[in-house]
Amino acid sequence: MDITILIPIYNAEAYLSQCLNSIMSTQINLEIICLNDGSTDSSLDLIQEHAQKDSRIVVINKHNEGYGATLNKGIELARGRYIGVLEPDDYIEGEMYSNLFALAQIHDYPDVVKSSYWAVRDSESKKRHCSYWKRIKPATQPFLIGEAPLLMRYHPSIWSAIYRKSFLVDHDIRFKEVPGAGWVDNPFMAETLLKASSIAYTDKAYYCYRDNHTNSSTSEIADLRMPIDRWNEMTDIFEELDITNDEIMGIHAYRAFYNLEAARQSANFNETEWVKLAKNMMLRIDPQIVSSSPYISAHNKLLYEKVTGISLPRSSQIPYYFMFSKECLWKLKQVGFAECIGKLRP
């Protein structure tokens, strides 16, 4: 078996047929494990209907446990040499898995084979390239994450890749098991990319990600602790592996401020608790990294000093504004001026 595709399903009836139909033409030796996580809509009926038409589909019906536990069950059951994730409200174009497996063969079966992806919206006919398209330029293939750290800068996009199962098993890499989706793709992304001894990449985009789906895990945050917990779990991985690459650490520090801002938007936001949790996070970051990282704005440096009581070494903000300008120009080409300004976070 070449590849196992895991589809974690919870109340996805609106998009599920499109998702399943998009993978049916795949010619590679493939199994498709549809994991119904206690859906209360017609999702189970839909996947059973498709399974009757295609013997490659395996249906797992289970009580609701959440995204992480559901995918861990799939990893356990997978028979493929590689494992991929396809979310039920997304879809693929072309021979994504055949081509990624062919790339794996060319590069002697690396731990991770990663691709670009498309961001799509139901209200728009135009697809948009992901934020790292044409920006991943390692000197050689395969490579280590230190040669292409921008893969850790943007959306985790764990579904635009395939992972060698033996790599996941040997390194005991699994998803965090929390209620709902809970951003568990963040620590999974960090652990796979940081532990991988070989990564292959293509700028060819196949995966179509709905980035404005109101039921997605990023559309609403119920608990302010959730994004903070995920960042701390990622930091545990960084500390376990003794990561010292300044650019990677700078990106990780940037994600701390990003996650703190997400926590501010949570349904149960409480200023006192937020400040306490923020201080604990900030104290896990080397002040020199905060001071020197081109990904961290002056505003966030002041926030770091205010929350921790630590005075940062003075440093020029020119690298930050240079980075910010490059981001703005790239996004301007993709989405236009208004959305560009809205998406950029100082």
C-alpha positions in Angstrom: 0.0 0.0 0.0 1.5 3.3 -1.1 -0.6 5.9 0.7 -3.3 6.0 3.3 -5.5 9.1 3.3 -7.2 9.9 6.6 -10.5 11.9 6.5 -11.6 13.0 10.0 -15.4 13.7 9.7 -17.7 15.6 12.0 -21.0 17.0 10.6 -19.5 17.7 7.2 -22.5 16.8 5.0 -22.4 20.1 3.1 -19.0 19.5 1.5 -18.3 15.8 2.0 -19.3 14.5 -1.4 -17.1 17.1 -3.1 -14.2 16.0 -0.9 -14.7 12.3 -1.6 -15.3 12.8 -5.3 -12.1 14.7 -5.6 -10.0 11.8 -4.6 -11.8 9.0 -6.4 -9.8 9.4 -9.6 -6.4 8.9 -7.8 -4.6 6.1 -9.6 -2.0 5.2 -7.0 -2.3 2.2 -4.6 -4.4 3.9 -2.1 -6.6 3.4 0.9 -9.0 6.0 2.2 -10.0 5.8 5.8 -13.1 7.8 6.6 -13.4 8.4 10.3 -16.8 9.5 11.4 -16.4 11.2 14.7 -19.9 10.9 16.1 -21.6 13.1 13.4 -25.2 13.9 14.0 -26.0 14.9 10.4 -26.0 12.6 7.3 -22.2 12.4 7.0 -22.1 8.7 8.0 -24.7 7.9 5.3 -22.7 9.7 2.7 -19.4 7.9 3.4 -21.2 4.5 3.5 -22.8 5.3 0.1 -19.4 6.2 -1.4 -17.8 3.1 0.2 -20.3 0.9 -1.7 -19.0 2.4 -4.9 -15.2 2.2 -4.1 -13.6 -0.6 -2.3 -10.7 1.6 -1.3 -12.8 3.4 1.2 -12.8 2.1 4.8 -15.5 3.4 7.1 -14.8 3.8 10.8 -17.8 4.9 12.9 -16.9 6.0 16.4 -18.2 8.2 19.2 -17.1 11.8 19.3 -13.6 12.2 20.6 -12.2 15.2 18.7 -9.9 15.8 15.8 -6.7 14.7 17.4 -8.0 11.4 18.8 -9.7 10.7 15.5 -6.6 11.1 13.4 -4.5 9.1 15.9 -7.0 6.2 15.4 -6.4 6.6 11.7 -2.6 6.6 12.1 -2.9 3.4 14.1 -5.0 1.7 11.4 -3.2 3.0 8.3 -1.5 0.4 6.1 0.1 2.8 3.7 3.8 3.6 3.4 2.8 7.2 3.7 -0.1 9.0 5.4 -2.0 12.0 4.3 -4.8 14.0 5.8 -7.8 15.3 3.8 -10.3 17.5 5.7 -13.9 16.9 4.8 -14.7 20.5 3.9 -11.7 20.7 1.5 -10.9 18.9 -1.8 -8.0 18.2 -4.1 -7.3 18.8 -7.7 -5.4 16.6 -10.1 -3.2 13.6 -9.0 -2.0 15.1 -5.7 -1.2 11.9 -3.9 0.2 10.1 -7.0 2.5 13.0 -7.7 3.6 13.4 -4.1 4.4 9.7 -3.9 6.4 10.0 -7.1 8.4 12.8 -5.6 9.0 10.6 -2.5 10.4 7.9 -4.8 12.7 10.3 -6.6 14.1 11.5 -3.2 14.5 8.0 -1.7 11.4 8.2 0.5 11.9 11.2 2.8 10.2 11.6 6.1 7.9 14.4 4.8 6.8 15.3 1.3 5.2 18.8 1.3 3.5 20.9 -1.4 2.0 24.3 -1.8 -1.8 24.6 -1.7 -4.7 26.8 -2.8 -6.8 28.9 -0.5 -10.4 29.0 -1.8 -13.6 30.7 -0.8 -17.1 29.8 -1.8 -17.9 33.4 -2.5 -14.9 33.8 -4.9 -14.1 32.0 -8.2 -10.4 32.9 -8.0 -8.1 30.6 -6.0 -5.2 32.1 -4.1 -1.8 30.7 -3.6 -0.7 29.9 0.0 1.7 32.3 1.8 4.8 30.2 1.2 4.3 29.6 -2.5 7.6 30.3 -4.4 9.3 31.2 -1.2 10.6 27.8 -0.2 14.0 27.6 -1.8 16.4 25.1 -0.2 19.8 24.6 -1.8 19.1 20.9 -2.3 16.3 18.3 -2.1 15.6 16.7 0.3 16.4 19.2 3.1 16.1 20.0 6.8 13.7 22.6 8.1 16.5 24.9 9.0 17.0 25.4 5.2 13.4 26.4 4.7 12.1 27.8 8.0 9.2 29.7 6.3 7.3 26.4 6.3 6.8 27.1 10.0 5.8 30.8 9.6 2.3 30.4 8.2 -0.7 28.2 8.4 0.3 24.7 9.7 -1.3 23.2 6.5 -0.5 19.7 7.6 -2.9 18.4 4.9 -0.7 19.6 2.0 1.9 16.9 2.8 2.3 13.2 3.2 4.3 11.6 6.1 6.2 8.4 6.1 4.3 6.2 8.6 7.5 4.6 9.9 8.8 8.1 10.7 5.7 8.9 12.7 5.8 5.6 14.5 9.6 5.6 15.2 9.4 9.2 16.6 6.1 8.6 18.5 4.5 11.5 16.7 0.8 11.8 17.4 -1.8 14.5 17.6 -2.7 16.1 20.9 -6.1 14.7 22.0 -8.3 17.6 23.1 -12.0 18.4 22.6 -13.0 19.5 19.1 -10.2 20.5 16.7 -8.4 22.8 19.1 -5.5 23.8 16.8 -3.8 20.4 17.3 -2.3 20.8 13.8 0.1 23.3 15.3 2.2 21.0 17.5 1.9 18.2 14.9 3.3 20.6 12.3 6.2 21.6 14.6 7.0 18.0 15.6 7.0 16.6 12.1 9.1 19.4 10.5 11.6 19.6 13.4 12.1 15.9 13.7 12.3 15.1 10.0 15.7 14.2 8.8 14.6 14.7 5.2 11.9 16.9 3.6 11.0 17.2 0.0 8.9 20.1 -1.4 7.1 21.1 -4.5 5.5 24.4 -5.4 2.8 22.6 -7.4 -0.5 23.2 -5.6 -3.2 20.5 -5.5 -4.9 20.8 -2.1 -7.9 23.3 -2.0 -8.3 24.7 1.5 -11.5 26.5 2.4 -10.2 29.3 4.6 -13.5 31.0 5.4 -15.6 28.0 6.4 -17.6 29.1 9.5 -17.4 25.7 11.2 -13.7 25.4 10.8 -11.4 25.2 13.9 -10.1 28.7 13.2 -13.4 30.5 12.9 -14.2 30.7 16.7 -12.2 30.2 19.9 -14.3 29.3 22.9 -11.4 29.0 25.4 -8.6 31.5 25.7 -6.3 28.8 27.0 -6.5 26.8 23.8 -4.1 28.8 21.5 -1.9 29.3 24.5 -1.8 25.6 25.4 -0.9 24.8 21.8 2.0 27.2 21.7 3.3 25.8 25.0 3.1 22.3 23.6 5.1 23.4 20.6 7.7 25.0 22.9 8.0 21.7 24.8 9.0 20.1 21.4 11.5 22.9 20.7 13.1 22.4 24.2 13.1 18.7 23.9 15.0 18.9 20.6 17.2 21.8 21.8 16.4 23.9 18.8 18.9 26.8 18.5 18.3 28.1 14.9 17.7 31.8 15.3 15.3 32.2 12.4 13.2 29.2 13.5 13.2 30.5 17.1 12.2 33.9 15.8 9.3 32.5 13.9 8.2 30.5 17.0 8.4 33.7 19.1 6.2 35.4 16.5 3.7 32.6 16.8 3.5 33.3 20.6 2.2 36.9 19.9 -0.1 35.6 17.2 -1.6 33.0 19.6 -1.9 35.5 22.4 -3.9 37.8 20.0 -6.1 34.9 19.1 -6.7 34.2 22.8 -7.8 37.8 23.2 -10.6 37.1 20.7 -11.9 34.1 22.6 -15.4 33.9 23.9 -14.3 33.6 27.5 -11.5 36.2 27.4 -10.4 37.5 30.8 -7.7 40.1 31.0 -6.3 39.0 34.4 -5.9 35.4 33.3 -4.6 36.4 29.9 -1.8 38.5 31.4 -0.8 35.6 33.7 -0.7 33.1 30.9 1.0 35.6 28.6 3.8 36.1 31.2 4.4 32.4 31.5 4.7 32.2 27.7 7.0 35.1 27.3 9.3 33.9 30.0 9.9 30.8 27.8 11.4 33.0 25.0 15.0 34.1 25.0 14.9 38.0 25.2 17.7 38.2 22.6 15.4 36.3 20.1 12.5 38.7 20.7 14.9 41.7 20.3 16.5 40.5 17.1 13.8 38.6 15.2 12.6 40.4 12.0 9.1 38.8 12.6 8.4 40.7 15.8 7.1 44.3 15.7 8.0 47.1 18.1 4.5 46.9 19.5 5.0 43.2 20.5 8.5 43.9 21.9 6.9 46.5 24.2 4.2 44.0 25.1 7.0 41.5 26.0 8.7 44.1 28.3 5.4 45.1 29.9 4.3 41.5 30.6 7.7 40.1 31.8 9.3 43.2 33.3 12.4 42.4 31.3 14.1 45.2 29.3 15.1 44.0 25.8 18.4 44.8 24.2 17.9 47.7 21.8 17.8 46.7 18.1 16.9 48.2 14.8 13.4 47.8 13.4 14.6 48.0 9.8 14.7 44.2 9.4 11.1 44.0 10.6 9.9 46.7 8.2 11.8 45.1 5.4 10.0 41.8 6.2 6.7 43.5 6.6 7.1 45.2 3.2 7.9 42.0 1.5 4.8 40.4 3.0 2.6 43.3 2.0 3.8 43.2 -1.6 3.3 39.5 -1.8 -0.2 39.6 -0.4 -1.1 42.7 -2.5 -0.5 40.6 -5.6 -2.7 37.8 -4.2 -5.7 39.5 -2.6 -5.7 43.2 -3.3 -5.0 46.2 -1.1 -7.9 46.1 1.4 -7.5 42.4 2.3 -3.8 42.7 2.3 -3.9 45.3 5.1 -6.5 43.3 7.0 -4.4 40.1 6.9 -1.1 41.6 7.9 -0.4 41.6 11.7 2.2 44.0 12.9 
